[in-house]
Amino acid sequence: MNRRTFLTAVGAFATEQKLRRLQLSRTALDFGLDPATPTITTTRYPYLQNVRSDRASILWATLESGAGVVEYSPDGVNFTRVPARSRLFGRTETALTSNFVQYQANLTGLQPGTEYVYRVSVSGADVTPGGDMRFRTAGPGPFDFLVLGDSGYGQYAEQFMIAQRLQTEKPALVLHTGDLVYGAPSGTFEGYQRNYFNYYYPTMSSVPFFPSLGNHDYEVPNALPYLAVHSVPNENVPAGDRGRYYSFDWGNAHFVSLDGNASLERAVSSGGSMLRWLENDLRSTRQFWRIVYFHYPPYAAGPNMNDPHSAMIRQYVVPILEAYGVQVVLTGHEHSYQRSQPLRKSAFVPADMGTNYISTGGGGALLYPVYDNYPIVAFGKSAFHYVRAEVRGTKITFRAIRHDGVEIDTYTVAPRPVFTDDAGVAPIVMTPGPSAGATVRILGRGLAADETFVCSPIAPTELSGTTVTVNGRPIQLLYVSGSQIYAQLPFNVDGNVTVRVTTANGTCEMSY
């Protein structure tokens, strides 16, 4: 693709608007209507945010103000209307040449794993669609998600080529590891329109983007444009920090987005809330997968490897991630693809035992080299790319895909079950003791694919793919999750006790 073709493609937005206004005027004349009837000038196509199992938000922007409405339907016949709230952004606030109105409609009471179609209007006039106007809520079962970072440079055709590939992938969701936009300065309203929405709007109309903040997103004080154009989960996040870090569930995965900039700095230096929130959040989740993403890689080799924010992540964030069994960490900042050796407590361990760090910062900005001779980097490539993650129960396969579609790395994480190594907690407790009818509690990581419990007279010996034996004999399972098992011992045990937990990924065994 030459530069002229590239610039023509990313500039198609304005041309489409002119053609649409002309078409509307001609249609009005054909039907004997007054062509002066107010029309809507779409300045930002409708895009999805905060899609979960029971909700979704749809945002868009126009030059005109009016009554915004979203109509949505699971069958394309029976539609539910939801009014949108609106906010006027003035030129003095945005530094743009015109005022605009941003709309947001929050859809609630949705059904898990269900596809919905939707349409958008302002004061009865249809808002221009930018892509496929449908979405699917989170639900159980396998799903794919995409990851990219450091994308919003707006100078290279490779960014546009990656944007086209994202659209054809049709993932469940997209994670962004920060630096959504660059410029002079970066992080402006104009930058988000030009280098973010203008590239990804065909995908954003049907796939939610869940971003994290990079250093360039903070070049406008307090990252206000980033916060204004996104609507992310805010449950349990302190009011003053909402939009900067958050978590959500999809399938059997728990995702956490952190702010490695101001929120981390405040947490380290002045009692900010983010690290306490992170620990509480990870302690509370019962999902099998714990996936955390943010901008600064703690373990990568390149020009940014000595960034003080990366050092703060290593010192203050990594111990929390390890304590609560995070299997995957996704970052950016290094403009390359890198995958670390799996780590736990500063030691190299097998992939099924440790935390796997993947840095994906090749979304469209100027590439950086990957430094050689750093053993912590298991694989690295200086290339424009994104990452596809294929979640299949207790396995995730990560595929790093170059801008031209060539797969440059494939890596599978399949955590086997392990008992907790927290010195202050007993991994196995039998109450009152190893006798028939006793309750067995097991604590650890990777213990079951999904949180599942039973309420039946006879409990099963297999639940969510997990079995537990005591001295080689199966016991009855009452509750399982990634971090806990509750079971009932149906027989007496004399002498030594050997407990074994088995999942699709392997086994762990302890005797006492």
N, C-alpha and C positions, 0 to 999 in steps of 0.2 A: 504494500500500500504506500503510495507516495504522499508527500506532505499535503498536496492540494486536496487529494481525496480524503485524507484524514480530517483536515480542517472543515471540509464541506460536510462530512458526516456529523461532527460534533456541533456544527452550527445549524443543523437541520431544525432545531427547536424553533428558532425565530421564524424561519421560512414557513414551517407548518402553521404557525399562528396567523401569519398574514393570509395564507391560502384559506384557512378556516374562516376568518372574518369575511373574506370576499365571497366564499361559498354561502355563508349564512345570509349575506345581503342579497345575493342572487336568488336564493331559495325563498326569501321573504317576498321579493317582487313576483316570482312565479305564482305564489299563492295569494297575491293581492294584498299582502300585509305591508305595514309601514316598515321600511328598512331601517328607520331610526329607532325601532324598538331596542332597548338596551340589550347588549350581548355581553358575554363574559370573556375576558382576556386572561387566559391561563398563563401564569408566570412560573408555576411549578406544578408539574403533573401530579395527580393523586399517587401517594405512596404509603406503604404499610409500615406500621410500627407496633411494637409491643404485642405481637401475636402470641397467644398462649392457648391452652386447651379450652378456655371459656371466654376469651375476649380478643379484641383486636382494635387498633386505632388506625384511622385513615386521615392523612393530612394532605393539604394542597394549598396553593396560593393563587390569588388573582389580583388584578389591578383594581377591580371594583369591589365594593362592599355589598353585602346582601345577606339573605337567609340561606345559609349552607345546609344541605341535607345529604345524607348517605342512605340509600336504599339497598338492602342486602337480602339474599334468598339462598337457601340450600338447594332449591329445585328450579330456579329460574322462572317460577310462576308466582309464587306467593312471597311478596316482598315486605320487609319491615322497615319503617322509616325512622331514622335517628337524626335529630337536629345536631348541627355542629356549633361549637363555640368558635368565635372569631376574635382575632386581635389585629389591630392596625399597626404596622411598622412604618414609621415615618423616615424620611430621607436623612434627617439629622441623626437618627439612631443607627441607620444601616450604612450610611455613606453611599447609597445607591442614587440613581438619577430620578427615581419615582417612588412614591409610597406604594406599599402593597398590603394586602390583607391575607393573613394566614388562617386557615380553618382546620379544625380538628374534631372529628366525630369518634366517640368511643363506643364500640359495639360490645355489649355484655350479654351474658346468658347463652353463649354459643355452645355447641356440642363438640366434644373432643374428636379429633381425627376426621373432621367433616369439611367438605369443600363448599365454599360459598361464592356466589357471584355478587357483584355490587355495581352501583352506578352513583354518580356524584352530580349535584346541581347546586346552583346559587340563584335564589329568587326565581326558580323555575327554568333557568337556562342550563343546559347540560355543560358540564365542565369537560374540557378536552381530555380524553383518555390518552395516556402515554404508552400503555402496554396492555397486557392481558388483565382484565378487571375481575380477577378471582383469586382466592387464597384458600389455604387449608390450615385448620387449627392443629395444634400439637395433639398428639395421641400416642397410644402404645404402638410398639412394633418398630421395625427397622426404618431408618431415615438417613439421608445424606445432608451434610452441611458443608459450606464453603468458607474458606478463610483467606483474607488478603490484608495487606498492610502497606503503608507508605505509598499510597496510590495517586494522590491528587495533585500531580505535577502539571498535567495539562500540556506537556511539550512533546511527548513521544507517542508514536502510533501504537506502540506495544500496550499502552494503557487502554486504548480503544479496543484493541484486539482481545485483551483480557475481558473487558466489559462485555463484548459480544459472546465470549465463551461462557461467562456467568449466566447469560440469558438462556443459552441452549442447554445448560446443565439442569435447570429446573430443580434446584435443591429445596429442602424444607426451610432453610434459613441461611443467612450469611453473617459471619462474624468479621469485624474489622479491627485490626490491632493498632490503629492510631495513625496520625498524620493523614487525615482524610483529605486535606487541602494544603497546598503550598502557595507562595506568592510573595508579594512585597507590599504590605505584610501578609503573612499567611493567616488563615483562620477568619477571614472576613465573610460577610454575607455574599458578596460578589464571588469570592472564591468557592464557597459551597455550591452556588448555582453553576458556575462555569466548570469547575473541575471535579464535582461530585455528582450532583443531580443530573447534569447534562450528559454524563457518561452512563449512569446506572439506572436511569428512570425506567427503561423497558423491563428491567428485572424487579425494581422496587415496587412496581404496581401489583405484583403478585407474590413477592417473597420479602419477608421482613429482614431488614438489616439491623444488627445489634452491634453498635460501635463501642470503641473505647477511645479515650483521649490520648493524643500524642503531643509532643512538645510544640509542633507547629500549629496545632489546634488551639494552643494557649497564647499565640502571639497577639491576639486581640485580648485585652485584659479580661481575666476571669473566664475566658472561653465562652463568652456570652452568645455569639452566633451559633456555635455548636449546640449549646443548651437550648437555644430557641427553636432550631429546626428539627430536633429529635424529641421523641416521647418514649422513654424507656421504663422498665419496671421500677417502682419506687417503694415496694413493700419493705417495711422495717428499716429503710434508709433514713437517717436523720434529715429533717426538713432542709437544713442549709446545704446538704450535700447531694440532694436528689438530682439525678441526671449525670453525676460524675462517676458513680460506681453502683452496681446493682447485681442481682442474680435472678435466674429463672430456670424452670425445668422444661425439658422437651424429651418425650419418650422416657427412657431410663437414665437420662443424663441430667446433671445439675451443672449449669453454666454460671460462671462468675466473671464479671467485667470489673477491673480495678482501674483506678486513676493513679498512674505512677508519677504524677506531677504535683499539683498543689495539695491534693488530699493526702498523698503520702508524706509530703514535706510537713504538713501540719500534724500528722499522726506521729512523726518522729520527733519533731521539735517542740510542739506546743499542745500536746494532748488531744489532737484531732481524733475523730471517731473511726476512721476507716479500718484500722487493724483490729480493733475490738469488734467492729461489725463483721469483718471477715471471719474471725475465729468463731463468733456466734453462729454465723451463717453456715459454715462448714460443719460445725458440731450438730446443727439441727437437721441437715439433709439426710435422707435415707436412700438416695439414688445410688445406683451402682457406679455410674461414671461421675467423676468430679473433674471438670474441665475449667481451668482458670485462664483468662487472657487479659493482656495489658500491653503497653508499648515497649518497655525497656527489658531486653533479655538479660537475665542474670548470668547466663552461660552461652557466650557466642564469641567468635573471633573475627574482628574487623575494626574499622576506624573508630567505631563508637564504644569499643569494649571497656574503656576506662571512664565512661560516663558516670558521674556520681550517683545518678538515679539508679543505674544498674547495681552499684555497690549497695545502695540502700535496700533494693529489692533482695539481694543476697542476704543481707544481714537481718532484715526485719520481716520480710514476706515469706521467703523460702522455708524457714522453720515452721511457720503455721501451715503451709501447704503440705509439708511432709508429715506433720503431726496428725493431720486429718485425711491422709490417704489420697491426695490429689494425684491422679495418674498422668495427666497431660497438662502442660502449660504452653500457651501459644502467645508469641510476641512478635514485634516488628523492630523498627529503629535501625537495625543493620539492613541495608538495602541489598539483600541476598536471601538465599534459602539456606538454613542451617538446621541440623538436628544433632542434639547433644548425645553423649553417652547417658544412659539412664543413671540417675543418681539417687542416693539416699544417705543422708548424714555425711555428705561430702565424699562419699565413696562410690565407685562405679559398681553397679549391680545389674542383674539381668533385667530386660525390658518388662518382664512380668512381675517385678518386685519393686521397682523404683518409680520416680517421677521422670517423665519424658518431656524434654524441652524442645519445641520446634519454633524456630524464628522464620517468619514469612513476611519479609519486608520488600519484596520485589514487585509490588503491584503497579508501578508506573513511574516512580521517581528515579533519578540518576543512580545507577548501580554502583555498589561498593565491592571491593575485593573481599574474598574470604581468606583470612590469614592462615598460612600453613603452619605445621609443627605445633599445633595445640591439641593435645590428646583428647581434650574434653569434647571436641567436635567430631562426631562419628561420621558425618557427611555434610558437605557444603558445596554450594554452587552459586556463582554470581550470575543470576539470570532473572529476567522478568517472568513472573509466575504467580499462581495462586495454589491453594491446597484444597483438595476434596477429601472429606472425611466420611467414610462409609460405616455407619453405626449398625452393627449386627449383633444384638444381644450383648454378650460379654466380650466382644471383639470389635475393635475399630481399626480399619485400614486407612492410612493416610497416604494420599498420592499427591506429590508435588508436580504440577502440570505447567509447562512452559507456555508462553504466550501463543506459540504456534501449535499447541496441542500435544507436544512431545512430553511423555512422562519422564521426569528426571530423578524421581525417587519414590519408592514404595516401602511402607513401614507399617507393620501390624503390632498393635498393643493388645494383649490378652491377659490381664492381671489374674494370677492364680490366687486362691484364697490364702490368707495368712492370719495368724492370731495377732492381737495387738501386742506391740512391744513397749507400750506405755508402762513404765516401772511402777506407777502408782495405781494400776488397775489390774485385777486378776483377769486373765483372758477367759478362764472357764470357772464357773461357779455352779455347784449342784446344791440345791436347797430342798430339804434339810441336809441331805448327804446322798451318797451313791446307792440309793435304795428305790424300790419300785414306787412310782408316783412322784418322784422328785422332779422339780423344775430345773432345767439345765439352761444356763445363760452363757452364750459365747460372744465375745467381742473381737473384732478384727477388721480386715479390709478384704473386699472382693468376695464376700461370703455368699452372695446370691445375686442373680441378674435383676430382680425386681423386688420391691417391697410387697410382701404377700402375707396374709394371715388367714387362718381358718377358724370357723366356729362350728364344729361338728362333733358328734359323740365319739367318733374314732378319727383321730388325727392321722394324716398321711405320713409316710416315711420319706417322701420326696415332695419338695415344694420349690417352685420357680427354678428348677434345675439343680437344686441342692439336696444332698443327702448327708446325714450325720450317723456315724456308728460309734458305739462304745464297746471296746474290746471285741470289735469285729461284728457286732450285732446292731442292726438299724434301730434308731429310736424315732419317736413320733414328733413331727415338727408342728409347732403352733404358730410361729411367726418367723419370717426371714427378711433380711434386707442386706444391702451391701456391707453394713457395719455391725449388725447384730443378728443373733439367732436365739429364739426361745423354743425349747423343746421339752418333752416329757420322757422320763426314763421309765420304761414299762417293766423293768426287771431289776433284781438286786445285783450288785457288783461287790465281789469280795476281792481284797488285795489291791494290786495296782490297777489304775484306770488309764486306758488309752482312748483318746477321743480323736476321730478323724472326720474332717469336713471335705466333701468332694463336690466340685462344680464342673462345668464343661471345660474349664481352663486348667484343672489339676486338683491336687489335694494338699492339705496340710494336716499334720498329726502332732499330738502332744500327749506325753505320758506323765503321770504324777502319782 
